[in-house]
Amino acid sequence: MARRAIAAPPMLPGFSVVRPLGSGGFADVFLYEQDLPRRVVAVKVLSSDTVSPAVLRAFNAEADILARLSTHPSIVTIHLASIAADGRPYFVMEYCPDTLGARARRGPLPIAEALDAGVRIGGALESAHRAGLLHRDIKPSNLLVSSLGAPVLADFGIAAALTISGDTSLAMSVPWSAPEVLQEQTTGTVPSEVWSLAATIYTLLAGRSPFEVERRELNTRDQITRRVIAAKYVPTGRADVPPRLEQALATAMSKSPERRYATAHALAEELRWVQYELGLPPTTLEVAAPEWARAGGTIDLADERHRGEVVTVVKPDSRSAARERARLEAAEVDRDGLVIRDRRRGRNVAPALIGAGVAVVVLVGMAVVLRAIGVL
């Protein structure tokens, strides 16, 4: 798919645009500064080309779940989800200065860091699955690095919303997609997400996706797709990767979904055993309790009865108009620009100023008279 040009950032009340951060197949990301509380945030805006009534309904349903999911320590924090004045849905998220995908492109990660990320993201995925939500686009670039240096999973919901609209190509990242997804047998299942998580961990360890080869000309989209469908696992080639980890990744990327780990939790637990055998402190596997997952009920994103069509109530000129209305409501101004009434304080300003002036004149006059008769 051809890379599209980044769109102009929308005007958002209470936020000021700083600079673009990146552009993908269906969304742009911008750095904004929030007015109150003062902080920088990342704002992901869906492309206007992907917006449809079905996507807007799914977007709204996803936002409801994201409000609960973002409390997980390994899921990016969502501050706000809304619709811009031009009709584009957007998320306001915590700003993460780096991604594990970018780190992997610079070189393979230390095994301890890759295992830690795998366990953390496994817990995040398991929590999402228990809440009835599939990610559908797990890949290294969606593993952000927070300002505290911890990996967090981003882009929940957007890929799912696009899949519901019927355009699965936009929600598919070939090197990390399971064979059954590439063959369009499904748009996503728990086993396919287990595959994607394992392929992502492999990428962090190897510095390349599992089915890439050294010769770049042999890594076209079609060629990688054929290798993924064949699902012949090739070891990472790292001497410090133990056999148990290679076997865990091979199992998670089995061609048959039934032979993979049944859950993201099971894969994460196996990674913890690898940590233990390597003498590394096992990462805490944080998974939402069943009571949390059921709180409020799960949301079927394909059920259009969940909410009606989402529309924006923000007018394109609302920001400037609001400032002008506030100025006019705060003060009435005469032709010379003199404020004659302050509505916020509920009193006339000009008469008060005039009265103060008269009082000054009277006092000065009295002082002159008293000085003349020798009192002063």
TORKOL-4160 file (C-alpha; in steps of 0.2 Angstrom, whole numbers, padded with zeros to 4 digits, m for minus):
376
<pt num="1" X="0000" Y="0000" Z="0000"/>
<pt num="2" X="0007" Y="0017" Z="m0005"/>
<pt num="3" X="0012" Y="0028" Z="0009"/>
<pt num="4" X="0000" Y="0043" Z="0010"/>
<pt num="5" X="0005" Y="0061" Z="0015"/>
<pt num="6" X="0001" Y="0066" Z="0033"/>
<pt num="7" X="m0015" Y="0076" Z="0035"/>
<pt num="8" X="m0016" Y="0093" Z="0043"/>
<pt num="9" X="m0019" Y="0091" Z="0062"/>
<pt num="10" X="m0036" Y="0095" Z="0068"/>
<pt num="11" X="m0040" Y="0110" Z="0080"/>
<pt num="12" X="m0044" Y="0103" Z="0097"/>
<pt num="13" X="m0051" Y="0114" Z="0111"/>
<pt num="14" X="m0038" Y="0115" Z="0125"/>
<pt num="15" X="m0024" Y="0108" Z="0115"/>
<pt num="16" X="m0010" Y="0116" Z="0104"/>
<pt num="17" X="m0001" Y="0107" Z="0090"/>
<pt num="18" X="0017" Y="0105" Z="0092"/>
<pt num="19" X="0023" Y="0094" Z="0078"/>
<pt num="20" X="0019" Y="0078" Z="0068"/>
<pt num="21" X="0025" Y="0062" Z="0076"/>
<pt num="22" X="0021" Y="0049" Z="0062"/>
<pt num="23" X="0009" Y="0043" Z="0049"/>
<pt num="24" X="0002" Y="0025" Z="0046"/>
<pt num="25" X="m0010" Y="0017" Z="0034"/>
<pt num="26" X="m0025" Y="0024" Z="0042"/>
<pt num="27" X="m0020" Y="0037" Z="0055"/>
<pt num="28" X="m0009" Y="0051" Z="0059"/>
<pt num="29" X="m0001" Y="0055" Z="0076"/>
<pt num="30" X="0003" Y="0072" Z="0082"/>
<pt num="31" X="0012" Y="0079" Z="0097"/>
<pt num="32" X="0000" Y="0092" Z="0106"/>
<pt num="33" X="0002" Y="0102" Z="0121"/>
<pt num="34" X="m0012" Y="0102" Z="0133"/>
<pt num="35" X="m0017" Y="0118" Z="0141"/>
<pt num="36" X="m0024" Y="0111" Z="0158"/>
<pt num="37" X="m0016" Y="0101" Z="0165"/>
<pt num="38" X="0000" Y="0107" Z="0156"/>
<pt num="39" X="0008" Y="0092" Z="0148"/>
<pt num="40" X="0012" Y="0085" Z="0131"/>
<pt num="41" X="0001" Y="0071" Z="0124"/>
<pt num="42" X="0001" Y="0061" Z="0108"/>
<pt num="43" X="m0015" Y="0062" Z="0098"/>
<pt num="44" X="m0019" Y="0049" Z="0085"/>
<pt num="45" X="m0032" Y="0055" Z="0072"/>
<pt num="46" X="m0040" Y="0043" Z="0060"/>
<pt num="47" X="m0039" Y="0047" Z="0041"/>
<pt num="48" X="m0054" Y="0055" Z="0034"/>
<pt num="49" X="m0054" Y="0041" Z="0020"/>
<pt num="50" X="m0057" Y="0028" Z="0033"/>
<pt num="51" X="m0072" Y="0036" Z="0042"/>
<pt num="52" X="m0089" Y="0028" Z="0039"/>
<pt num="53" X="m0104" Y="0026" Z="0050"/>
<pt num="54" X="m0099" Y="0009" Z="0055"/>
<pt num="55" X="m0081" Y="0014" Z="0059"/>
<pt num="56" X="m0088" Y="0029" Z="0070"/>
<pt num="57" X="m0100" Y="0017" Z="0079"/>
<pt num="58" X="m0086" Y="0004" Z="0082"/>
<pt num="59" X="m0074" Y="0019" Z="0087"/>
<pt num="60" X="m0086" Y="0024" Z="0101"/>
<pt num="61" X="m0089" Y="0006" Z="0107"/>
<pt num="62" X="m0070" Y="0004" Z="0108"/>
<pt num="63" X="m0067" Y="0020" Z="0118"/>
<pt num="64" X="m0079" Y="0013" Z="0131"/>
<pt num="65" X="m0068" Y="m0002" Z="0133"/>
<pt num="66" X="m0052" Y="0008" Z="0132"/>
<pt num="67" X="m0057" Y="0018" Z="0147"/>
<pt num="68" X="m0055" Y="0002" Z="0157"/>
<pt num="69" X="m0041" Y="m0006" Z="0148"/>
<pt num="70" X="m0029" Y="0009" Z="0150"/>
<pt num="71" X="m0028" Y="0006" Z="0168"/>
<pt num="72" X="m0017" Y="m0009" Z="0165"/>
<pt num="73" X="0001" Y="m0004" Z="0167"/>
<pt num="74" X="0006" Y="m0012" Z="0151"/>
<pt num="75" X="m0007" Y="m0003" Z="0140"/>
<pt num="76" X="m0005" Y="0015" Z="0134"/>
<pt num="77" X="m0015" Y="0027" Z="0145"/>
<pt num="78" X="m0030" Y="0035" Z="0135"/>
<pt num="79" X="m0034" Y="0052" Z="0142"/>
<pt num="80" X="m0048" Y="0056" Z="0130"/>
<pt num="81" X="m0057" Y="0050" Z="0114"/>
<pt num="82" X="m0068" Y="0061" Z="0104"/>
<pt num="83" X="m0073" Y="0067" Z="0086"/>
<pt num="84" X="m0064" Y="0082" Z="0079"/>
<pt num="85" X="m0074" Y="0097" Z="0071"/>
<pt num="86" X="m0070" Y="0090" Z="0054"/>
<pt num="87" X="m0077" Y="0073" Z="0058"/>
<pt num="88" X="m0061" Y="0063" Z="0061"/>
<pt num="89" X="m0061" Y="0052" Z="0077"/>
<pt num="90" X="m0046" Y="0054" Z="0088"/>
<pt num="91" X="m0037" Y="0048" Z="0104"/>
<pt num="92" X="m0028" Y="0058" Z="0116"/>
<pt num="93" X="m0015" Y="0047" Z="0124"/>
<pt num="94" X="0001" Y="0048" Z="0135"/>
<pt num="95" X="0016" Y="0053" Z="0125"/>
<pt num="96" X="0029" Y="0039" Z="0123"/>
<pt num="97" X="0045" Y="0045" Z="0116"/>
<pt num="98" X="0051" Y="0028" Z="0108"/>
<pt num="99" X="0045" Y="0011" Z="0102"/>
<pt num="100" X="0052" Y="m0006" Z="0104"/>
<pt num="101" X="0050" Y="m0008" Z="0085"/>
<pt num="102" X="0062" Y="0007" Z="0082"/>
<pt num="103" X="0074" Y="m0001" Z="0095"/>
<pt num="104" X="0074" Y="m0017" Z="0086"/>
<pt num="105" X="0078" Y="m0009" Z="0069"/>
<pt num="106" X="0094" Y="m0001" Z="0078"/>
<pt num="107" X="0099" Y="m0019" Z="0083"/>
<pt num="108" X="0093" Y="m0034" Z="0093"/>
<pt num="109" X="0087" Y="m0031" Z="0111"/>
<pt num="110" X="0096" Y="m0040" Z="0125"/>
<pt num="111" X="0087" Y="m0056" Z="0130"/>
<pt num="112" X="0082" Y="m0049" Z="0147"/>
<pt num="113" X="0073" Y="m0034" Z="0139"/>
<pt num="114" X="0064" Y="m0045" Z="0126"/>
<pt num="115" X="0058" Y="m0057" Z="0139"/>
<pt num="116" X="0052" Y="m0043" Z="0150"/>
<pt num="117" X="0042" Y="m0035" Z="0136"/>
<pt num="118" X="0035" Y="m0052" Z="0131"/>
<pt num="119" X="0028" Y="m0055" Z="0149"/>
<pt num="120" X="0021" Y="m0038" Z="0151"/>
<pt num="121" X="0013" Y="m0037" Z="0134"/>
<pt num="122" X="0006" Y="m0055" Z="0137"/>
<pt num="123" X="m0003" Y="m0049" Z="0152"/>
<pt num="124" X="m0010" Y="m0034" Z="0143"/>
<pt num="125" X="m0017" Y="m0045" Z="0129"/>
<pt num="126" X="m0024" Y="m0058" Z="0141"/>
<pt num="127" X="m0033" Y="m0044" Z="0150"/>
<pt num="128" X="m0040" Y="m0037" Z="0134"/>
<pt num="129" X="m0046" Y="m0055" Z="0129"/>
<pt num="130" X="m0055" Y="m0057" Z="0145"/>
<pt num="131" X="m0064" Y="m0041" Z="0142"/>
<pt num="132" X="m0069" Y="m0047" Z="0125"/>
<pt num="133" X="m0058" Y="m0037" Z="0114"/>
<pt num="134" X="m0045" Y="m0042" Z="0101"/>
<pt num="135" X="m0031" Y="m0031" Z="0096"/>
<pt num="136" X="m0028" Y="m0037" Z="0078"/>
<pt num="137" X="m0012" Y="m0027" Z="0075"/>
<pt num="138" X="0001" Y="m0033" Z="0087"/>
<pt num="139" X="0018" Y="m0029" Z="0080"/>
<pt num="140" X="0034" Y="m0021" Z="0087"/>
<pt num="141" X="0030" Y="m0003" Z="0082"/>
<pt num="142" X="0014" Y="m0004" Z="0093"/>
<pt num="143" X="0024" Y="m0008" Z="0108"/>
<pt num="144" X="0028" Y="0009" Z="0114"/>
<pt num="145" X="0041" Y="0014" Z="0127"/>
<pt num="146" X="0034" Y="0025" Z="0141"/>
<pt num="147" X="0043" Y="0040" Z="0148"/>
<pt num="148" X="0048" Y="0028" Z="0163"/>
<pt num="149" X="0056" Y="0016" Z="0150"/>
<pt num="150" X="0042" Y="0003" Z="0152"/>
<pt num="151" X="0034" Y="m0006" Z="0136"/>
<pt num="152" X="0016" Y="m0002" Z="0134"/>
<pt num="153" X="0004" Y="m0009" Z="0120"/>
<pt num="154" X="m0005" Y="0004" Z="0110"/>
<pt num="155" X="m0017" Y="0005" Z="0096"/>
<pt num="156" X="m0031" Y="m0005" Z="0104"/>
<pt num="157" X="m0048" Y="m0003" Z="0094"/>
<pt num="158" X="m0043" Y="0006" Z="0079"/>
<pt num="159" X="m0038" Y="m0010" Z="0069"/>
<pt num="160" X="m0054" Y="m0018" Z="0075"/>
<pt num="161" X="m0065" Y="m0004" Z="0070"/>
<pt num="162" X="m0057" Y="m0004" Z="0052"/>
<pt num="163" X="m0060" Y="m0023" Z="0051"/>
<pt num="164" X="m0078" Y="m0021" Z="0055"/>
<pt num="165" X="m0080" Y="m0008" Z="0041"/>
<pt num="166" X="m0074" Y="m0022" Z="0029"/>
<pt num="167" X="m0057" Y="m0016" Z="0024"/>
<pt num="168" X="m0046" Y="m0029" Z="0032"/>
<pt num="169" X="m0030" Y="m0024" Z="0022"/>
<pt num="170" X="m0028" Y="m0009" Z="0032"/>
<pt num="171" X="m0028" Y="m0018" Z="0049"/>
<pt num="172" X="m0015" Y="m0031" Z="0043"/>
<pt num="173" X="0003" Y="m0031" Z="0046"/>
<pt num="174" X="0010" Y="m0045" Z="0036"/>
<pt num="175" X="0026" Y="m0050" Z="0044"/>
<pt num="176" X="0017" Y="m0052" Z="0061"/>
<pt num="177" X="0000" Y="m0059" Z="0055"/>
<pt num="178" X="m0004" Y="m0077" Z="0058"/>
<pt num="179" X="m0006" Y="m0089" Z="0042"/>
<pt num="180" X="m0025" Y="m0090" Z="0044"/>
<pt num="181" X="m0027" Y="m0071" Z="0045"/>
<pt num="182" X="m0017" Y="m0069" Z="0029"/>
<pt num="183" X="m0027" Y="m0082" Z="0020"/>
<pt num="184" X="m0043" Y="m0073" Z="0026"/>
<pt num="185" X="m0050" Y="m0087" Z="0035"/>
<pt num="186" X="m0052" Y="m0076" Z="0050"/>
<pt num="187" X="m0050" Y="m0057" Z="0055"/>
<pt num="188" X="m0043" Y="m0062" Z="0071"/>
<pt num="189" X="m0044" Y="m0074" Z="0086"/>
<pt num="190" X="m0035" Y="m0077" Z="0102"/>
<pt num="191" X="m0023" Y="m0090" Z="0094"/>
<pt num="192" X="m0019" Y="m0078" Z="0080"/>
<pt num="193" X="m0015" Y="m0065" Z="0093"/>
<pt num="194" X="m0003" Y="m0078" Z="0102"/>
<pt num="195" X="0006" Y="m0080" Z="0085"/>
<pt num="196" X="0008" Y="m0061" Z="0083"/>
<pt num="197" X="0015" Y="m0059" Z="0100"/>
<pt num="198" X="0027" Y="m0073" Z="0097"/>
<pt num="199" X="0032" Y="m0065" Z="0080"/>
<pt num="200" X="0035" Y="m0048" Z="0089"/>
<pt num="201" X="0046" Y="m0056" Z="0103"/>
<pt num="202" X="0056" Y="m0065" Z="0089"/>
<pt num="203" X="0058" Y="m0048" Z="0080"/>
<pt num="204" X="0065" Y="m0040" Z="0096"/>
<pt num="205" X="0077" Y="m0054" Z="0098"/>
<pt num="206" X="0083" Y="m0055" Z="0080"/>
<pt num="207" X="0081" Y="m0037" Z="0074"/>
<pt num="208" X="0070" Y="m0043" Z="0060"/>
<pt num="209" X="0053" Y="m0051" Z="0058"/>
<pt num="210" X="0053" Y="m0071" Z="0058"/>
<pt num="211" X="0051" Y="m0074" Z="0039"/>
<pt num="212" X="0063" Y="m0060" Z="0032"/>
<pt num="213" X="0079" Y="m0066" Z="0024"/>
<pt num="214" X="0095" Y="m0057" Z="0022"/>
<pt num="215" X="0093" Y="m0052" Z="0004"/>
<pt num="216" X="0081" Y="m0037" Z="0004"/>
<pt num="217" X="0075" Y="m0040" Z="m0014"/>
<pt num="218" X="0067" Y="m0057" Z="m0007"/>
<pt num="219" X="0057" Y="m0048" Z="0006"/>
<pt num="220" X="0043" Y="m0041" Z="m0004"/>
<pt num="221" X="0025" Y="m0042" Z="0004"/>
<pt num="222" X="0020" Y="m0057" Z="m0007"/>
<pt num="223" X="0036" Y="m0067" Z="m0003"/>
<pt num="224" X="0034" Y="m0064" Z="0015"/>
<pt num="225" X="0016" Y="m0069" Z="0015"/>
<pt num="226" X="0020" Y="m0085" Z="0006"/>
<pt num="227" X="0033" Y="m0089" Z="0020"/>
<pt num="228" X="0021" Y="m0085" Z="0034"/>
<pt num="229" X="0008" Y="m0096" Z="0027"/>
<pt num="230" X="0021" Y="m0110" Z="0025"/>
<pt num="231" X="0025" Y="m0107" Z="0044"/>
<pt num="232" X="0042" Y="m0115" Z="0044"/>
<pt num="233" X="0050" Y="m0109" Z="0059"/>
<pt num="234" X="0068" Y="m0103" Z="0058"/>
<pt num="235" X="0078" Y="m0101" Z="0074"/>
<pt num="236" X="0083" Y="m0083" Z="0079"/>
<pt num="237" X="0102" Y="m0088" Z="0077"/>
<pt num="238" X="0107" Y="m0080" Z="0093"/>
<pt num="239" X="0119" Y="m0090" Z="0104"/>
<pt num="240" X="0112" Y="m0083" Z="0120"/>
<pt num="241" X="0094" Y="m0088" Z="0116"/>
<pt num="242" X="0091" Y="m0105" Z="0125"/>
<pt num="243" X="0082" Y="m0120" Z="0117"/>
<pt num="244" X="0067" Y="m0118" Z="0129"/>
<pt num="245" X="0064" Y="m0100" Z="0122"/>
<pt num="246" X="0066" Y="m0106" Z="0104"/>
<pt num="247" X="0054" Y="m0120" Z="0107"/>
<pt num="248" X="0041" Y="m0108" Z="0115"/>
<pt num="249" X="0042" Y="m0096" Z="0100"/>
<pt num="250" X="0040" Y="m0111" Z="0088"/>
<pt num="251" X="0025" Y="m0118" Z="0097"/>
<pt num="252" X="0017" Y="m0101" Z="0097"/>
<pt num="253" X="0020" Y="m0099" Z="0079"/>
<pt num="254" X="0013" Y="m0116" Z="0074"/>
<pt num="255" X="0004" Y="m0117" Z="0058"/>
<pt num="256" X="m0011" Y="m0125" Z="0066"/>
<pt num="257" X="m0019" Y="m0114" Z="0079"/>
<pt num="258" X="m0024" Y="m0129" Z="0089"/>
<pt num="259" X="m0005" Y="m0132" Z="0092"/>
<pt num="260" X="m0001" Y="m0115" Z="0099"/>
<pt num="261" X="m0003" Y="m0109" Z="0117"/>
<pt num="262" X="m0021" Y="m0108" Z="0121"/>
<pt num="263" X="m0020" Y="m0090" Z="0128"/>
<pt num="264" X="m0008" Y="m0076" Z="0129"/>
<pt num="265" X="m0007" Y="m0080" Z="0148"/>
<pt num="266" X="0000" Y="m0097" Z="0144"/>
<pt num="267" X="0014" Y="m0090" Z="0133"/>
<pt num="268" X="0019" Y="m0077" Z="0145"/>
<pt num="269" X="0020" Y="m0090" Z="0159"/>
<pt num="270" X="0032" Y="m0100" Z="0148"/>
<pt num="271" X="0042" Y="m0084" Z="0145"/>
<pt num="272" X="0043" Y="m0082" Z="0164"/>
<pt num="273" X="0050" Y="m0100" Z="0166"/>
<pt num="274" X="0064" Y="m0095" Z="0153"/>
<pt num="275" X="0068" Y="m0080" Z="0164"/>
<pt num="276" X="0069" Y="m0092" Z="0179"/>
<pt num="277" X="0080" Y="m0104" Z="0171"/>
<pt num="278" X="0092" Y="m0090" Z="0165"/>
<pt num="279" X="0093" Y="m0083" Z="0182"/>
<pt num="280" X="0083" Y="m0068" Z="0178"/>
<pt num="281" X="0070" Y="m0061" Z="0190"/>
<pt num="282" X="0053" Y="m0066" Z="0183"/>
<pt num="283" X="0043" Y="m0052" Z="0177"/>
<pt num="284" X="0026" Y="m0050" Z="0187"/>
<pt num="285" X="0012" Y="m0056" Z="0175"/>
<pt num="286" X="m0002" Y="m0044" Z="0178"/>
<pt num="287" X="m0018" Y="m0050" Z="0172"/>
<pt num="288" X="m0036" Y="m0042" Z="0175"/>
<pt num="289" X="m0046" Y="m0053" Z="0187"/>
<pt num="290" X="m0062" Y="m0060" Z="0180"/>
<pt num="291" X="m0073" Y="m0048" Z="0190"/>
<pt num="292" X="m0064" Y="m0033" Z="0182"/>
<pt num="293" X="m0066" Y="m0041" Z="0164"/>
<pt num="294" X="m0085" Y="m0043" Z="0167"/>
<pt num="295" X="m0088" Y="m0026" Z="0175"/>
<pt num="296" X="m0100" Y="m0017" Z="0165"/>
<pt num="297" X="m0101" Y="m0032" Z="0153"/>
<pt num="298" X="m0091" Y="m0035" Z="0137"/>
<pt num="299" X="m0095" Y="m0025" Z="0121"/>
<pt num="300" X="m0099" Y="m0033" Z="0105"/>
<pt num="301" X="m0091" Y="m0021" Z="0092"/>
<pt num="302" X="m0101" Y="m0028" Z="0078"/>
<pt num="303" X="m0117" Y="m0025" Z="0087"/>
<pt num="304" X="m0123" Y="m0008" Z="0080"/>
<pt num="305" X="m0136" Y="m0007" Z="0093"/>
<pt num="306" X="m0123" Y="m0002" Z="0106"/>
<pt num="307" X="m0124" Y="0016" Z="0101"/>
<pt num="308" X="m0131" Y="0026" Z="0087"/>
<pt num="309" X="m0120" Y="0035" Z="0074"/>
<pt num="310" X="m0107" Y="0046" Z="0082"/>
<pt num="311" X="m0107" Y="0064" Z="0076"/>
<pt num="312" X="m0097" Y="0079" Z="0082"/>
<pt num="313" X="m0105" Y="0093" Z="0091"/>
<pt num="314" X="m0090" Y="0104" Z="0089"/>
<pt num="315" X="m0091" Y="0118" Z="0076"/>
<pt num="316" X="m0076" Y="0122" Z="0066"/>
<pt num="317" X="m0075" Y="0140" Z="0072"/>
<pt num="318" X="m0079" Y="0136" Z="0090"/>
<pt num="319" X="m0062" Y="0140" Z="0098"/>
<pt num="320" X="m0061" Y="0158" Z="0091"/>
<pt num="321" X="m0080" Y="0161" Z="0093"/>
<pt num="322" X="m0079" Y="0155" Z="0111"/>
<pt num="323" X="m0065" Y="0167" Z="0115"/>
<pt num="324" X="m0074" Y="0182" Z="0107"/>
<pt num="325" X="m0090" Y="0178" Z="0116"/>
<pt num="326" X="m0081" Y="0177" Z="0133"/>
<pt num="327" X="m0073" Y="0194" Z="0129"/>
<pt num="328" X="m0089" Y="0202" Z="0125"/>
<pt num="329" X="m0098" Y="0194" Z="0140"/>
<pt num="330" X="m0085" Y="0200" Z="0151"/>
<pt num="331" X="m0085" Y="0218" Z="0146"/>
<pt num="332" X="m0095" Y="0231" Z="0136"/>
<pt num="333" X="m0084" Y="0243" Z="0127"/>
<pt num="334" X="m0088" Y="0261" Z="0120"/>
<pt num="335" X="m0081" Y="0268" Z="0104"/>
<pt num="336" X="m0065" Y="0274" Z="0113"/>
<pt num="337" X="m0062" Y="0257" Z="0120"/>
<pt num="338" X="m0066" Y="0262" Z="0138"/>
<pt num="339" X="m0074" Y="0248" Z="0148"/>
<pt num="340" X="m0090" Y="0254" Z="0155"/>
<pt num="341" X="m0097" Y="0239" Z="0163"/>
<pt num="342" X="m0089" Y="0223" Z="0170"/>
<pt num="343" X="m0102" Y="0209" Z="0169"/>
<pt num="344" X="m0091" Y="0197" Z="0179"/>
<pt num="345" X="m0091" Y="0208" Z="0194"/>
<pt num="346" X="m0109" Y="0214" Z="0192"/>
<pt num="347" X="m0105" Y="0233" Z="0193"/>
<pt num="348" X="m0103" Y="0248" Z="0182"/>
<pt num="349" X="m0084" Y="0252" Z="0180"/>
<pt num="350" X="m0085" Y="0269" Z="0172"/>
<pt num="351" X="m0096" Y="0277" Z="0185"/>
<pt num="352" X="m0085" Y="0270" Z="0198"/>
<pt num="353" X="m0070" Y="0278" Z="0190"/>
<pt num="354" X="m0079" Y="0295" Z="0188"/>
<pt num="355" X="m0084" Y="0294" Z="0207"/>
<pt num="356" X="m0066" Y="0291" Z="0212"/>
<pt num="357" X="m0060" Y="0305" Z="0201"/>
<pt num="358" X="m0072" Y="0318" Z="0209"/>
<pt num="359" X="m0067" Y="0312" Z="0226"/>
<pt num="360" X="m0048" Y="0316" Z="0222"/>
<pt num="361" X="m0053" Y="0333" Z="0216"/>
<pt num="362" X="m0062" Y="0337" Z="0232"/>
<pt num="363" X="m0048" Y="0331" Z="0243"/>
<pt num="364" X="m0036" Y="0342" Z="0233"/>
<pt num="365" X="m0047" Y="0357" Z="0234"/>
<pt num="366" X="m0049" Y="0355" Z="0253"/>
<pt num="367" X="m0030" Y="0354" Z="0255"/>
<pt num="368" X="m0028" Y="0370" Z="0246"/>
<pt num="369" X="m0041" Y="0379" Z="0257"/>
<pt num="370" X="m0034" Y="0373" Z="0273"/>
<pt num="371" X="m0016" Y="0378" Z="0268"/>
<pt num="372" X="m0022" Y="0395" Z="0264"/>
<pt num="373" X="m0030" Y="0398" Z="0281"/>
<pt num="374" X="m0015" Y="0392" Z="0289"/>
<pt num="375" X="m0021" Y="0375" Z="0296"/>
<pt num="376" X="m0009" Y="0366" Z="0286"/>
